[in-house]
Amino acid sequence: MTNSLFAASAADLTIERIRALAARPDQVESLTLEFKREYSKSLVTTIAAMANTYGGTILVGINDRAEPGVERVVGVNAQEMIDKIASTCSEKLDPPWEPAFFTVPFDDGSGLSVLVIRVDPDAAPRPLLIDLKAPIRLSGQNSTADRDRLLKLAREDPPARVLPMGQSVMAPRLGQDIDGKPTEDFILRTGINLPMGEAGAWRPLSERSVSALAQALNGSSLRGALESLGRGSFSRSTGFRQLGHNRSRTARLVFQALSDAPVQHPVEAVVTVNLPELHGSTSVALMATLTVDVIARVRRYAASIEAEQVYRYPVPDLADLLDDLLQTFADAAVVTEIARIADIDTALVSQPRELHLVAGGHVKSLLYAEGLQEIPDAGASFGGTFRANPALDLRVAAEREEQVDDWIRQLGLDAGLTGMEALVGRYRTQSMPTARS
């Protein structure tokens, strides 16, 4: 399942899109996707299983497997199929509940269609029982919830499932030198939590998958933003590579700017993948985490080569960094490799919804003024926690830009500065002709 298919409006669900999905040789049944050639009793079990887990899509009228010489998209009588499924849902599910149905007709006048069934776990009255059992979804198949999982389903608060994978991340901590002073200008952290497919939960990280993620990160917009943030403080960098604490269930990929000055790494970025430890866990809903830390020391670099030199970060550079950071989480190559590590569909690789900024000094002293004015007696700010608007799709350039602008304005207000809104407006107007998609 792709993000576009799962989230597409009814008008955008076309037979061409479905045929393209079915034609992909790597597109098999998974945690949130199932193909059905025709109606079967197990179809309603799959509906309940997806509702009790992460949701998903069932495509009826498509053969389970792609075979040479065999047409995979065969179609069904959609209305007849909807009637059968709705009747069985009413009869078998406890409590009775129906998913959303979308009919996608063939374009050849045959009267056949592919029936798209969308299972939204936030709309379902969980747990959904069938024959007094609560089915759940594993990687490409259905299973039954154990007692622990069933109790969690019964006790969960429905509003808490708005972000079903929990997108909070821990705030970073600054390093300290021998005098107890911070060793960074600031650290920016964001991240996501990921459900684990059956295979991903049990197997260790593979060197191939970690290397593929590093390659995808090096090809993303994040690397360019990191180099721009350095503002000439270095002439070369390592690119993302494994460095430091890497274990069978932990991968640490590090980008480092290289300098001959006392501050050897004016800019660093650390991407950390942590798979859940299985020892002592009885929960089916195991979660992995992926965090990105951007570590800036350009101000300290400038002071190390000229004691009187005071560097301040241009606000547009920070805006570009935030935009590229969010864009990286939507990058198709990056998302594909994250999904492969967790053994899940790309649709379950969520967008960052929280960002932390921790500064080694007053935020207002880190920013290049550009018309910013201090509010008298406003106090000091050493960073903050920034929440994303859940209504915005950060894969869309305009909506991502809107989110970044909101964060930059919040940064200015929290730091006791006025003029940030006008500064952001000027920057956007000046960058419009060369705006990145």
N, C-alpha and C positions, 0 to 999 in steps of 0.2 A: 504494500500500500504506500502511495506517495502522499506527501502533505497536501498537494493540490487536489487529488482525488477525494481524500477524506473530508477536506474542508470546502470543496467546491460547492457552489450553489447549484440548484436543480438545473438551471439553464446551461451551466458549464459542464454538466455530466453528459458527454457525447459518446456515441458508439466508437468514434475514432480514438478517443482517449482510452476507452476500455480495451479496445483491440490492441492498442500500443502497449498497455500494461500487460495484457495476457501474452503478448508476443515476446516479452523479455525472457530470455532463457534462465535468468537468475531469480525470476519472480515465482516463488513457491508459497504454499500456505505457511502462515507464521502466527505470531502471538496475536496480531490484530487483523489478520486477513484470512479468509477462507473462500474457496471456490466450490460451487455445487452445480453439477450438470442438471439436476432435477430435484424435485421435492423428496425429502426423506425425513424420518422421525428424528434423526440426529441433528437436523437443522435447527430445531427449536432448542435443543440442548446447547448448541453452539451459541445461540442468542443469549441464553441465560449465563453461559460461561463467560462470554465477553462482557456482559453487563456486570458480572461479579468481579471482573478483573480491570482491564484498562480500556474496555470498549473495543470497537473495531468495525470492519466492513465485511459483509458476506455478498459475494457476487453469484447470483443464481442464473444458470444458462451458460456456464463455462466449465469445460472439463478440468478435472483436478490437475492433470499433468499435460505438459506440452510434449506431443509425440510427433516424430517426422511423418508427414503426409496426412495427419489427422487434424481437422479443423478444431481449434480449441474453443472458439466462441460459437456456440450452437444455438443459443436463445431458448426462450420458453414463452408460453402464453402468460403474460404478466398478471392479468387480472385474476385468472384461475389460480395462479401461484399465490398471490396475495391473500385470496380468500382462504386457501388451505392453511397458510401459515398463521394468519390472524385467528382462525378457528382453533388451531392447536395451541396457540399462545393463551387463548382464553380458557381452554380446557385443562392444559397441563401446568401452566406456570402458576406459582403461588407466591405473591398475589398475581392475578392476571395482569399482563402488561404487553404492549406492542411496541416494537422499534419503529423507526421511520422507514418508509418504503419509497423508492424512486424508480420509475420506469424509464428505461433508455431504449427506445425503439431502433430496430435495424433500419438502414437507409435503402433497402432493396424492395420494399413493398410486400414483404413476406408476412407481415403482421407479428413477427417474433420480436422479442425484446430481451435485454438483460435486466434482471431485477436487482437493484442495488439496495441492500438492507444496511442501514446505519444504526449501530448500537451505541448509544450515548450513556456511559455509566453514571453521569450526573443526573440524567432524567429517569433512570431506573430505580424502583423501590427495592434497594438492596437490603438483605440478600434475596435474590430470586431463587426459589426452590422449584425443583421438578422431581416428582416421585420422592418427596421428603429429603432430597439431597440438594446441596448447593454446588453446582458445577463451577469450575474455574478454568481459565485458559492458560495453558502452558505453551511451549513453542510449537505451533502447528497442530496442536491436539487438545482435547478436553480432558480434564481430570476432575476429582472431587475434593472440595475443601476439607481440610482436617478440622478438628475441633477448635484449635487456636485461631485459624483463619475465619471460621464461621462466626466465632464470638466477636472478632474484630469487625466483620461486616455488619453484624447486628448492632454493635455499639457505636459505629461511626456517626459523626455529625454530618448530615448532607451538605451544609454550606462549606465544610472543610474540604470537599472534593472539587471545589472550583479550580484549584491547582493540585490535581490528584497525585502528582509526583513530589510535591513539597519543594519549592524553589528557594528556600532560605539557605544562606551560606554563612559560615562563621567569619567575623571580621578578622583581618590580618593583624599581625603584631610587628612593630618596627624592631629592627636589630639595634643593638647598643654597642658603643665602643667601650674601652676600659674605663672611661670617665663617666659612663652612663648616659652619654649623649646619643641621639638617634643617628644611625648610619645611612638613612635614606631621606630624601626630600619628601617623598610620599610613596605609598603603595596603594594601587587600585586593584580591587578584587571583585570578580563576579564568578558565576558558575551555575551549574544545573545538577539536579538529581535525576537518576535514570532507573527505570525498572530493569530487571534482569530476565532475559530469556533462560530457558532451562539449561542449555549448553553453556551459556555465558556465566551462569551462577556457579558451575562446578569446575570449569576448566581454568587453568592459569592463563595469564596474559601471554600471548605469543610474541616473539620477536618481530615476526612479519607484520602483525597488526599494529604494534607500537611504532615500527618504522614507517608504516603507511600513514599513520596519523601525523607523525613528524613531517613527512613529505607534504601532506595536505596543508598543514599549518604554514610551512615555508612557501607554499603557493598561494596563501590567502592574503587578504588585505592587511591583516594584523602586522605582518613583518614590515611592510612599507610604513605603517604608522609608527612603529617602534623606531625605525631609522630616522623618520622625520622629527620625532620627539627629541632625538639627540642633538639636533641643531648644530651639526659639525663638530661635536665633542668626540667623535671617533670616525675612523675611516674604513673600518672593517668590522664584521660580526661573524659569529659562528653559525647562525641559523639555529633552528630548533633541533636539539639532539638529546639523547639520554645522558643525564648527569645527576650524580648524587644518589639519593635513596630510591633505588628501583628493586622491587621484589616480585614474587610470583603474582601478587594481587595489587601491586602498586607500580605505576609508571610515572616517571618525572621527566618531562621534556623541557629543556631550558634554552632560551635565546639569550645571547650575551653580546653586547657591544664591547669591543676591545680597544683599550687606550693605553698609551705608554705613560700616562700621568699617574700620580699616586692613587687616584680613583680609577681603578682598572676597568670597571664596568659601569659607565654612566647610565646605561639603560639595560635592564634585564626583564625577561618575562618567563614565568614558570607555569607550565600546564601540568596539572597533577590529576591522574586518574586513579581512583581507589575503588576496587571491587569489594563487595561485602565479604566479611569473614563468615564462613559457614559453621564454624565450631560453636555449638550451643544454641544455634538459631533454629526455631521451629516454624518461623513465618514463611509463607509462600512468597510474600511480596518483598523480596530482597531488593535493596536499592544500592546502586553505584553512585559515585559522585565524580564530577569533573569540575575543577576550579582553574581559573586563570588569574595569576598575579602579575601586574605590571609594576616594576620597581624602578623608580626614577632617582638618579643621583647627579643630574646635570648641574644643578646649583653647587653641589659639593665639588664636582669636577672643576667648575670655573674657579672656585675659591682655591683649589689645590694648585692651580697653575699661576694664579695671580691673586694674592691675598686680598687686595682691595676690590676685586671684581665681584659684583653681585649680579647673579643671573636670575631673571624672572621668567616664568613660563607664559608664552602668549596664549590667550584664551582660545583662539582658533586651533592651535595645536592640540589642546585638550579636547576640543569638540571633535576634531578629526580622529583622535585616539578612541574616544567613546564610540563614534560611529563605526569605525573599522573593527572595534572589538565586538560590537553587536552583529556587524555584518559577517564576521567570521563564524559565529554560531549559526548563521543561515547559509554559509558556503556549502554547496552540494557535496564537494569532496570531503570536507571536514565532517559534515553530518553523516555521510556514508561510513566513514571509518569509526566514528563514535558508535554508530548503530551496530557495526560489525563486532566491535569489542564487547558490547553488552548483549549481543545476540537478540536484537530487537529490530522492529521496523523503523525506518527513518522518521515516520510520523510520530513516534514516541520520543524523539530527541527534541526536547522542549526548548523554549526560548528563555534566556535569562530574565528573571523578574526582580532581581535585587543586586545592588552594587554598593560596595563599601570603598570609601576613600579615607585613608589614615595618613595624616601629614606629620612631618617631624618638626613643624613650626606652625605659626599662624598662617592660615590659608591665604589671607590677604597679602602677606609678605612674599608669597610664592608666585603671585600673579602679576604679569606686566599690566600696568595701569590702563592704558588706552582709553582714558576718559572715565575710568571708575573712580568713585568718590567714597571715602569712608563715612559711615554714619557715626556721629559723635556718641561716645559711651555705649557702643553696640556690643562690646565685649569681644572675646576671641573665639575662633573656631579652629579646631584641629582636624576637620574632615566631617564625615557624616555618613549616614546610610540613605541610599536613594532607591525608591521603589519605582518599578515600571508600571505604566498604565496597562492593565490587562486587556483593555479594548483595542490596543494598538498591535498590529502585526509587524514585528520588527524585521520581517523579511522584505517589506516594502520600503523603498528608499525614502519616500515622503513621510511615512509614519515613523520610521526610524529617526529621521531628522527631527521630527516633532518631539520625540522622546528625549533625544540628546539635548535639544534646546531647553526643555523643561528642567533637565538635570543641571545644566550650566547656570540657568537662572537661580535654581535652588542653591547651588554652590555659592553664588554671589551674595544672595540674601543671608544665608547662614553665616557667611564671613563678615557681615556688616557692611556690605558695599552696595552702592546704588550705581545705575548706569549699565548694568549687565544686560538688561533687556535690549537697550539700544545698541550695545556693542554686538550682540548676537544678530540683531536685525541687519546691521551693516555688513557683517561677515557673510550672512546668507545672501544678501543682495549682490555683493562683490563676487561670490563664488558660483552664482547661478549659471553663468555661461559654461562653466567647466564642471558642473555638479556631477558627482559620481552616482552611478545607478546601484 
